[in-house]
Amino acid sequence: MSRRSVSSLASWERLPAELKLMIVGHAVASSKQVQSPKLSACAAVCQEWQHLFEAETFADLTLHQSDVSEFAALVQGRRRPLLRWLWLRLELAEYDCKKCSVPETIAEDRVNKFILTNAVWELFDILSDWKKKDAVTTTRQGFTFEISAHSPSDLRHAGPKMRRRINHKGWMGVKGPEQLIRRKNGVSVDKPRICSSNHKTRPFGEVAGLRFDMRAQPVKRLKTLPSVKVVDTFIIRRQCLRYFSVPKTLQPIIQSLTQLRHLRYEYWSDRFSMGSAWLKSRDEEQVLLFGQVLQSKKTLKSVACYGDVPSVKLRSQTTASLGVAWALVASSQRLEELHLAHNVDAMDFFFYILTFNPNPDKGAKWKKLERISLTSLWLRPTGYQLLIIRAAKVAQRMPKLQRMELWHTDVGSSCIFQYKADPEQPVVRFLNTWFGHLGVVEREAWRGVAGTQESRHQLRIEHEFLDQRDFVRHNSILRYLDQGDGLLNATSRYQLLDEGLPRTVSKAPVNSQASSHP
């Protein structure tokens, strides 16, 4: 080592700790800019820098199927506890404009199944050797595991929204929306050639979904999917357009994550008319997921599921909702948080609870549930009163309830009902676009809920008028929700807001008319 290098290291050692952190922070920020050196180069400066920059380098990792074996070799020893987020980003074969509007062939589907199976089974085989001490720290019980699948050709065939979000990372959203904004201050970006075909089914993959192929070599060798005890959160984000089969992919994955505490599932509903048989199959898989699969995971603390829908096509959820609602009554009773949107109607969920458990002192109870948010078609100018009364009856079976949020939006009206328990001042807020108010019966029902919880003051009831012109897209309502962070991954939430809102719309709720009842 040269005399100058020794002198530089000595100078670094004499710097105050605060200044060292500032320098490291600047290097980390600079590494995320275009044409900047990688953090691994900084880690080679000295041993102290190695520890500091490895903490950033190995915190959030993106793996393609070809990276799995390298992951096993690189993430060893002290590097393992540094891992916070592991994204298995499967890359499928490319296609052209001749294929973008036709389904995958049997041969193409088989190739995709082998890609999925080999990558997941080999990765879980590696992670099965990790001990709890390799991932559990004082601040978390394990790391987040995410899975997605896409083809590089999706950039040209899945539309402008997909092109903007396909490379967004799940951990980016926690740093704020500025990393995910639609326009980059006029900076020119090379754009891929765009396909002009309509009805592009290929980016959404095989109708049956991606599923494990039991003929794959890792399956023959391992027999069963290895158990992994270091994953705390399992997530599938909405930027993954392809569907994963519940019985043949998601169920075995969830069962193998023995210490799973949080499940976030963002999926796309029917984008094209696939027929009643297809809808029935998907409904049955949703019932399996929210019934048997969740019921078997006794470690789960929170579940969030967002069914992404086309902006003008909020199809009736009646068939799916009834089955999922019935399944949820049993599987949700151990949870601390439950957030569902566009896949179960709150009215159906409440109906099954009250019909089969009429006595609030007996039967089903949610002893741990603190937060819940659901959507409902009943939140319209006619019919909302019954839903809110039933919600109050169900809330009395949730002794630890802190927040409940019910919401709905369509082309004609939008509505949000919110309850917030607070030792100082419990509050009910009713926001809608038709100047609706809560009647005497509804107010008394929720005063009964607040009365079961300790608070210094009586329940305050607030009404707020919303301007329907602000709800230009089906996702515009997200900026008004109190529990949007529980429903959606932060990156997904910012994506939805960015896709659905004109730049001139403010992000604060409209206060055209507000009233309060003691």
C-alpha positions as CSV (number, residue, x, y, z in Angstrom):
1,M,0.0,0.0,0.0
2,S,1.4,3.4,-0.9
3,R,2.2,6.1,1.6
4,R,-0.6,8.2,0.3
5,S,-3.1,5.4,0.8
6,V,-2.0,4.9,4.3
7,S,-2.2,8.6,5.0
8,S,-5.8,8.8,3.5
9,L,-6.9,5.9,5.7
10,A,-5.4,7.5,8.8
11,S,-7.2,10.7,7.9
12,W,-10.5,8.8,7.6
13,E,-10.0,7.2,11.0
14,R,-9.7,10.7,12.6
15,L,-13.0,11.9,11.2
16,P,-16.0,12.3,13.6
17,A,-18.6,9.6,13.4
18,E,-21.3,12.1,12.2
19,L,-19.1,13.2,9.3
20,K,-18.3,9.6,8.4
21,L,-22.0,8.8,8.1
22,M,-22.6,11.9,6.0
23,I,-19.9,10.8,3.5
24,V,-21.2,7.2,3.4
25,G,-24.7,8.6,2.9
26,H,-23.6,10.7,0.0
27,A,-21.8,7.7,-1.6
28,V,-24.9,5.6,-1.3
29,A,-27.1,8.3,-2.8
30,S,-24.6,8.8,-5.7
31,S,-24.5,5.1,-6.4
32,K,-28.2,5.2,-7.4
33,Q,-27.7,7.8,-10.1
34,V,-27.1,6.9,-13.7
35,Q,-23.5,6.0,-14.7
36,S,-22.3,5.9,-11.1
37,P,-19.9,3.4,-9.6
38,K,-21.4,0.5,-7.7
39,L,-21.3,0.3,-4.0
40,S,-19.2,-2.9,-4.2
41,A,-16.3,-0.6,-5.4
42,C,-16.7,1.5,-2.3
43,A,-16.6,-1.6,-0.1
44,A,-13.1,-2.3,-1.4
45,V,-11.6,0.9,0.1
46,C,-11.1,-0.4,3.6
47,Q,-12.5,-2.9,6.2
48,E,-14.7,-0.3,7.8
49,W,-16.1,0.8,4.4
50,Q,-16.7,-2.9,3.6
51,H,-19.0,-3.3,6.6
52,L,-20.8,0.0,6.0
53,F,-21.4,-0.6,2.3
54,E,-22.2,-4.2,2.5
55,A,-25.1,-3.2,4.8
56,E,-26.5,-1.3,1.8
57,T,-25.5,-3.7,-0.9
58,F,-27.0,-6.8,0.7
59,A,-30.1,-5.2,2.2
60,D,-32.3,-5.4,-0.9
61,L,-31.5,-8.0,-3.5
62,T,-33.1,-8.7,-6.9
63,L,-32.4,-12.2,-8.3
64,H,-33.1,-13.6,-11.7
65,Q,-33.3,-17.4,-12.1
66,S,-29.7,-17.5,-13.2
67,D,-28.6,-15.7,-10.0
68,V,-29.8,-18.3,-7.5
69,S,-26.6,-20.3,-7.3
70,E,-24.5,-17.2,-7.0
71,F,-26.8,-15.9,-4.2
72,A,-25.9,-19.0,-2.2
73,A,-22.2,-18.3,-2.5
74,L,-22.3,-14.6,-1.9
75,V,-24.7,-14.3,1.0
76,Q,-22.9,-16.0,3.8
77,G,-22.0,-15.4,7.4
78,R,-22.4,-11.8,8.6
79,R,-24.1,-10.8,5.3
80,R,-27.2,-12.9,6.0
81,P,-28.7,-10.7,8.7
82,L,-28.2,-7.7,6.4
83,L,-30.9,-9.0,4.0
84,R,-34.2,-7.2,4.3
85,W,-35.9,-7.8,0.9
86,L,-35.3,-10.6,-1.6
87,W,-37.0,-10.2,-4.9
88,L,-37.1,-13.3,-7.2
89,R,-37.7,-11.7,-10.5
90,L,-38.3,-14.5,-13.1
91,E,-37.5,-13.6,-16.7
92,L,-39.5,-15.4,-19.3
93,A,-38.9,-15.8,-23.0
94,E,-39.4,-12.9,-25.3
95,Y,-42.2,-12.7,-28.0
96,D,-43.1,-10.5,-30.9
97,C,-46.2,-8.7,-32.2
98,K,-47.3,-11.9,-33.9
99,K,-47.7,-13.6,-30.5
100,C,-48.7,-10.7,-28.2
101,S,-52.5,-11.2,-28.8
102,V,-52.6,-15.0,-28.7
103,P,-52.2,-17.3,-25.6
104,E,-49.0,-19.1,-24.9
105,T,-48.6,-22.5,-26.5
106,I,-48.4,-25.7,-24.5
107,A,-44.6,-25.8,-25.2
108,E,-44.2,-22.2,-24.0
109,D,-46.2,-22.8,-20.9
110,R,-44.1,-25.8,-20.1
111,V,-40.9,-23.8,-20.4
112,N,-42.3,-21.1,-18.1
113,K,-43.3,-23.8,-15.5
114,F,-39.8,-25.2,-15.5
115,I,-38.3,-21.7,-15.0
116,L,-40.6,-21.1,-12.0
117,T,-40.1,-24.5,-10.5
118,N,-36.3,-24.7,-10.8
119,A,-35.8,-21.2,-9.4
120,V,-38.2,-21.4,-6.4
121,W,-37.2,-24.9,-5.4
122,E,-33.5,-24.3,-5.7
123,L,-33.8,-21.0,-3.8
124,F,-35.9,-22.6,-1.0
125,D,-33.4,-25.4,-0.8
126,I,-30.7,-22.8,-0.1
127,L,-32.8,-20.8,2.4
128,S,-33.8,-24.0,4.2
129,D,-30.2,-24.1,5.7
130,W,-30.5,-20.6,7.1
131,K,-31.1,-20.4,10.9
132,K,-33.3,-17.9,12.6
133,K,-30.2,-16.0,13.8
134,D,-29.3,-15.4,10.1
135,A,-32.4,-13.2,9.6
136,V,-34.0,-12.3,12.9
137,T,-32.8,-9.0,14.4
138,T,-33.9,-6.7,17.1
139,T,-36.2,-4.8,14.6
140,R,-37.6,-7.6,12.4
141,Q,-38.5,-11.2,12.5
142,G,-37.1,-12.1,9.1
143,F,-36.9,-10.7,5.6
144,T,-39.4,-10.0,2.9
145,F,-39.7,-12.5,0.0
146,E,-41.2,-11.3,-3.2
147,I,-41.8,-13.2,-6.5
148,S,-42.8,-11.9,-9.9
149,A,-42.5,-13.1,-13.5
150,H,-42.3,-11.1,-16.7
151,S,-40.9,-11.2,-20.2
152,P,-38.6,-8.4,-21.5
153,S,-41.1,-8.1,-24.3
154,D,-43.8,-6.9,-21.9
155,L,-42.2,-3.5,-22.1
156,R,-43.5,-3.1,-25.7
157,H,-46.8,-4.9,-25.4
158,A,-48.3,-4.2,-21.9
159,G,-49.0,-0.5,-22.4
160,P,-47.5,2.7,-21.0
161,K,-48.3,2.1,-17.4
162,M,-46.5,-1.2,-17.4
163,R,-43.5,0.4,-19.1
164,R,-43.2,2.9,-16.3
165,R,-43.5,0.5,-13.4
166,I,-41.9,-2.7,-14.5
167,N,-38.6,-1.9,-12.9
168,H,-39.9,-0.3,-9.8
169,K,-38.7,-2.0,-6.7
170,G,-41.0,-2.8,-3.7
171,W,-38.7,-1.0,-1.3
172,M,-38.6,2.2,-3.3
173,G,-41.9,3.5,-2.1
174,V,-40.9,3.9,1.5
175,K,-38.6,6.7,0.4
176,G,-41.5,8.8,-1.1
177,P,-43.3,9.3,-4.4
178,E,-40.6,11.4,-6.0
179,Q,-38.7,8.2,-7.0
180,L,-41.8,6.9,-8.8
181,I,-43.2,10.0,-10.6
182,R,-44.4,9.7,-14.1
183,R,-42.2,12.4,-15.7
184,K,-38.5,13.0,-14.9
185,N,-38.4,16.8,-15.4
186,G,-38.3,16.6,-19.2
187,V,-35.2,14.3,-19.2
188,S,-35.1,12.3,-22.4
189,V,-35.3,8.5,-21.9
190,D,-34.9,5.9,-24.6
191,K,-38.2,4.3,-25.2
192,P,-38.8,0.8,-26.6
193,R,-40.8,0.4,-29.8
194,I,-44.4,0.2,-28.8
195,C,-46.8,-2.5,-30.2
196,S,-50.1,-1.2,-31.6
197,S,-52.1,-4.4,-31.3
198,N,-55.2,-4.6,-29.2
199,H,-56.4,-7.3,-26.8
200,K,-52.8,-8.3,-25.8
201,T,-53.2,-11.4,-23.7
202,R,-49.6,-12.6,-23.7
203,P,-48.3,-10.2,-21.0
204,F,-50.9,-11.8,-18.6
205,G,-49.6,-15.3,-19.3
206,E,-51.4,-18.6,-19.3
207,V,-55.0,-18.5,-18.0
208,A,-54.3,-21.3,-15.5
209,G,-51.5,-19.2,-14.1
210,L,-47.8,-20.1,-13.4
211,R,-47.5,-23.3,-11.6
212,F,-44.9,-25.8,-10.4
213,D,-44.1,-28.7,-12.7
214,M,-43.5,-31.8,-10.7
215,R,-41.3,-33.2,-13.5
216,A,-38.6,-30.6,-12.8
217,Q,-35.2,-32.0,-11.6
218,P,-35.3,-30.1,-8.2
219,V,-38.7,-31.6,-7.4
220,K,-37.5,-35.2,-8.2
221,R,-34.4,-34.6,-5.9
222,L,-36.2,-32.8,-3.0
223,K,-39.6,-34.5,-3.2
224,T,-41.3,-31.6,-1.3
225,L,-40.7,-27.9,-1.3
226,P,-38.2,-27.2,1.6
227,S,-39.3,-25.3,4.6
228,V,-37.9,-21.8,5.1
229,K,-38.0,-20.2,8.6
230,V,-36.4,-16.8,7.9
231,V,-39.1,-15.2,5.8
232,D,-41.3,-12.8,7.7
233,T,-43.3,-11.3,4.7
234,F,-44.4,-12.8,1.4
235,I,-45.5,-10.3,-1.3
236,I,-46.7,-10.3,-4.9
237,R,-47.0,-6.8,-6.3
238,R,-49.4,-5.5,-9.0
239,Q,-46.6,-4.9,-11.4
240,C,-46.5,-8.6,-11.9
241,L,-49.3,-9.1,-14.5
242,R,-49.1,-12.9,-14.5
243,Y,-51.2,-14.9,-12.2
244,F,-49.8,-17.6,-9.9
245,S,-52.0,-20.7,-9.4
246,V,-53.1,-21.0,-5.8
247,P,-53.1,-24.8,-5.4
248,K,-50.1,-25.4,-7.5
249,T,-47.8,-22.5,-6.6
250,L,-49.0,-20.1,-3.8
251,Q,-50.3,-22.8,-1.4
252,P,-47.0,-24.8,-1.3
253,I,-45.0,-21.6,-1.0
254,I,-47.0,-20.3,1.8
255,Q,-47.0,-23.6,3.6
256,S,-43.3,-23.8,3.3
257,L,-42.8,-20.4,4.9
258,T,-43.1,-21.7,8.5
259,Q,-42.6,-18.3,10.2
260,L,-44.7,-16.2,7.8
261,R,-46.3,-13.2,9.6
262,H,-47.4,-10.9,6.8
263,L,-49.0,-11.7,3.4
264,R,-49.5,-9.0,0.7
265,Y,-51.1,-10.2,-2.5
266,E,-51.9,-7.7,-5.3
267,Y,-53.3,-9.4,-8.4
268,W,-55.1,-8.4,-11.6
269,S,-58.7,-9.4,-12.1
270,D,-60.2,-10.4,-15.5
271,R,-58.8,-8.1,-18.1
272,F,-60.5,-9.8,-21.0
273,S,-63.7,-11.9,-21.3
274,M,-62.5,-15.4,-20.4
275,G,-66.0,-17.0,-19.9
276,S,-67.9,-18.3,-16.9
277,A,-65.8,-21.4,-16.6
278,W,-62.6,-19.3,-16.1
279,L,-64.3,-17.0,-13.6
280,K,-65.6,-20.0,-11.6
281,S,-62.1,-21.5,-11.5
282,R,-60.5,-18.2,-10.3
283,D,-63.3,-17.9,-7.7
284,E,-62.6,-21.4,-6.4
285,E,-58.9,-20.6,-6.1
286,Q,-59.7,-17.4,-4.1
287,V,-61.8,-19.4,-1.7
288,L,-59.0,-21.9,-1.3
289,L,-56.5,-19.1,-0.6
290,F,-58.7,-17.2,1.9
291,G,-60.0,-20.4,3.5
292,Q,-57.8,-23.5,3.8
293,V,-54.5,-21.8,3.1
294,L,-54.8,-18.9,5.5
295,Q,-56.5,-21.1,8.1
296,S,-53.5,-23.4,8.2
297,K,-51.0,-20.5,8.8
298,K,-51.2,-20.0,12.5
299,T,-48.2,-17.6,12.4
300,L,-50.0,-15.0,10.3
301,K,-50.5,-11.5,11.8
302,S,-51.7,-9.5,8.8
303,V,-53.3,-10.2,5.4
304,A,-53.7,-7.6,2.6
305,C,-55.2,-8.4,-0.8
306,Y,-55.9,-5.9,-3.6
307,G,-57.6,-7.0,-6.7
308,D,-56.6,-4.6,-9.4
309,V,-59.4,-3.8,-11.8
310,P,-59.7,-1.9,-15.1
311,S,-60.8,1.7,-14.6
312,V,-64.2,1.3,-16.2
313,K,-64.9,-2.3,-15.5
314,L,-65.7,-3.0,-11.8
315,R,-67.4,-6.3,-12.4
316,S,-69.8,-7.6,-9.8
317,Q,-68.1,-9.5,-7.1
318,T,-71.1,-11.4,-5.9
319,T,-70.1,-14.9,-6.8
320,A,-66.5,-14.6,-5.6
321,S,-67.4,-12.5,-2.6
322,L,-69.9,-15.0,-1.1
323,G,-67.4,-17.8,-1.1
324,V,-64.5,-15.7,0.0
325,A,-66.6,-14.0,2.7
326,W,-67.6,-17.4,4.1
327,A,-64.0,-18.7,4.1
328,L,-62.7,-15.5,5.8
329,V,-65.0,-15.8,8.9
330,A,-62.9,-18.7,10.2
331,S,-59.4,-17.8,8.7
332,S,-59.3,-14.2,9.9
333,Q,-60.1,-14.6,13.6
334,R,-56.4,-14.9,14.6
335,L,-55.3,-11.8,12.6
336,E,-54.2,-8.4,13.8
337,E,-54.8,-6.7,10.5
338,L,-57.1,-7.5,7.5
339,H,-57.2,-5.4,4.3
340,L,-59.2,-6.5,1.3
341,A,-60.3,-4.6,-1.8
342,H,-62.4,-5.7,-4.8
343,N,-62.4,-9.4,-3.9
344,V,-64.9,-9.6,-1.0
345,D,-67.9,-7.4,-0.2
346,A,-68.0,-6.2,3.4
347,M,-71.8,-6.8,3.5
348,D,-71.3,-10.5,2.7
349,F,-68.5,-10.8,5.3
350,F,-70.7,-9.2,8.0
351,F,-73.8,-11.2,6.9
352,Y,-72.1,-14.6,7.6
353,I,-70.7,-13.4,10.9
354,L,-74.1,-12.2,12.2
355,T,-76.2,-14.9,10.7
356,F,-74.3,-17.9,12.0
357,N,-73.1,-16.2,15.2
358,P,-76.2,-14.1,16.3
359,N,-75.1,-13.9,20.0
360,P,-72.2,-11.4,20.3
361,D,-71.1,-13.0,23.6
362,K,-70.6,-16.4,21.9
363,G,-69.3,-17.7,18.6
364,A,-66.8,-16.0,16.3
365,K,-64.7,-13.2,17.8
366,W,-61.7,-11.3,16.6
367,K,-59.8,-11.0,19.8
368,K,-56.6,-9.6,18.2
369,L,-57.8,-7.6,15.3
370,E,-56.8,-4.0,15.4
371,R,-57.2,-2.8,11.8
372,I,-59.6,-3.8,9.1
373,S,-60.5,-2.2,5.7
374,L,-63.0,-3.6,3.1
375,T,-64.8,-2.5,0.0
376,S,-68.6,-2.8,-0.5
377,L,-71.0,-2.1,-3.3
378,W,-73.5,-1.1,-0.6
379,L,-71.8,2.3,-0.1
380,R,-74.1,4.0,-2.5
381,P,-76.8,6.7,-2.0
382,T,-79.3,3.9,-1.2
383,G,-78.4,1.0,1.1
384,Y,-75.4,2.3,3.0
385,Q,-77.3,2.6,6.3
386,L,-77.7,-1.2,6.6
387,L,-74.1,-1.8,6.0
388,I,-72.9,0.7,8.6
389,I,-75.3,-0.8,11.2
390,R,-74.0,-4.3,10.5
391,A,-70.4,-3.0,10.7
392,A,-71.1,-1.7,14.2
393,K,-72.5,-5.0,15.3
394,V,-69.4,-6.8,14.0
395,A,-67.1,-4.3,15.5
396,Q,-68.4,-5.2,19.0
397,R,-66.8,-8.6,18.4
398,M,-63.4,-6.9,18.0
399,P,-62.3,-5.7,21.5
400,K,-58.9,-4.4,20.3
401,L,-60.3,-2.6,17.2
402,Q,-58.5,0.6,16.5
403,R,-59.5,1.4,12.9
404,M,-62.2,0.3,10.5
405,E,-62.5,1.6,7.0
406,L,-65.2,0.7,4.4
407,W,-65.1,2.3,0.9
408,H,-66.4,2.2,-2.6
409,T,-66.1,4.2,-5.8
410,D,-67.6,4.0,-9.3
411,V,-68.5,6.3,-12.1
412,G,-71.5,7.7,-10.3
413,S,-70.6,8.0,-6.6
414,S,-67.8,7.5,-4.1
415,C,-68.0,6.9,-0.3
416,I,-65.7,6.2,2.6
417,F,-66.7,5.2,6.2
418,Q,-64.0,5.5,8.8
419,Y,-63.9,4.6,12.5
420,K,-60.9,5.5,14.7
421,A,-60.7,4.5,18.3
422,D,-58.8,6.9,20.4
423,P,-58.5,7.2,24.2
424,E,-58.9,10.9,23.9
425,Q,-61.5,11.2,21.2
426,P,-63.1,8.3,19.2
427,V,-64.2,9.5,15.8
428,V,-66.5,8.3,13.0
429,R,-66.1,10.0,9.6
430,F,-68.6,9.6,6.7
431,L,-67.3,11.0,3.4
432,N,-69.4,10.8,0.3
433,T,-70.3,12.5,-3.0
434,W,-74.1,12.8,-2.4
435,F,-74.3,14.8,0.8
436,G,-75.3,11.7,2.7
437,H,-75.5,11.7,6.6
438,L,-75.7,9.0,9.2
439,G,-79.1,8.7,10.8
440,V,-80.0,8.3,14.5
441,V,-79.8,4.5,14.3
442,E,-76.4,4.4,12.7
443,R,-75.0,7.0,15.2
444,E,-76.3,5.1,18.2
445,A,-74.9,1.8,16.9
446,W,-71.4,3.3,16.7
447,R,-71.7,5.0,20.0
448,G,-72.3,1.6,21.4
449,V,-69.0,0.4,19.8
450,A,-67.1,3.4,21.2
451,G,-68.7,2.9,24.6
452,T,-67.0,-0.6,24.9
453,Q,-63.6,1.1,24.7
454,E,-62.0,3.4,27.3
455,S,-62.0,7.0,26.2
456,R,-62.2,10.4,27.9
457,H,-64.8,11.8,25.5
458,Q,-67.9,10.6,23.7
459,L,-67.8,9.6,20.0
460,R,-67.5,12.5,17.6
461,I,-69.3,12.0,14.2
462,E,-68.1,14.0,11.2
463,H,-69.6,14.3,7.7
464,E,-67.7,15.5,4.7
465,F,-68.7,16.1,1.1
466,L,-66.5,14.8,-1.7
467,D,-66.6,16.2,-5.3
468,Q,-67.1,13.3,-7.7
469,R,-65.2,15.2,-10.3
470,D,-62.0,14.4,-8.3
471,F,-62.5,10.7,-8.8
472,V,-61.4,10.6,-12.4
473,R,-60.1,7.0,-12.1
474,H,-61.1,4.0,-10.0
475,N,-57.9,4.5,-8.0
476,S,-58.4,8.2,-7.2
477,I,-60.1,7.3,-4.0
478,L,-56.8,5.9,-2.6
479,R,-55.6,9.4,-1.7
480,Y,-58.5,9.7,0.8
481,L,-58.1,6.4,2.5
482,D,-56.8,6.2,6.1
483,Q,-55.5,2.7,5.7
484,G,-54.1,2.7,2.2
485,D,-50.6,1.9,3.6
486,G,-52.0,-1.3,5.1
487,L,-53.8,-2.4,1.9
488,L,-51.0,-1.7,-0.6
489,N,-47.2,-1.9,-0.7
490,A,-45.9,1.7,-0.7
491,T,-44.5,1.4,-4.2
492,S,-47.8,0.0,-5.5
493,R,-49.8,2.8,-3.9
494,Y,-47.7,5.5,-5.4
495,Q,-48.0,3.8,-8.8
496,L,-51.8,3.8,-8.6
497,L,-51.9,7.4,-7.6
498,D,-49.5,8.4,-10.3
499,E,-51.4,6.4,-13.0
500,G,-54.9,7.7,-12.1
501,L,-54.5,11.4,-11.2
502,P,-54.0,14.4,-13.3
503,R,-51.2,16.6,-12.1
504,T,-53.5,19.5,-11.2
505,V,-55.5,17.5,-8.6
506,S,-54.5,18.3,-5.1
507,K,-53.8,15.4,-2.7
508,A,-55.9,16.8,0.2
509,P,-59.6,15.8,0.7
510,V,-62.1,18.4,-0.5
511,N,-63.9,20.3,2.3
512,S,-66.8,21.7,0.4
513,Q,-69.1,20.9,3.2
514,A,-68.3,19.4,6.6
515,S,-70.5,18.9,9.6
516,S,-70.1,17.4,13.0
517,H,-72.4,15.7,15.5
518,P,-71.5,15.2,19.1
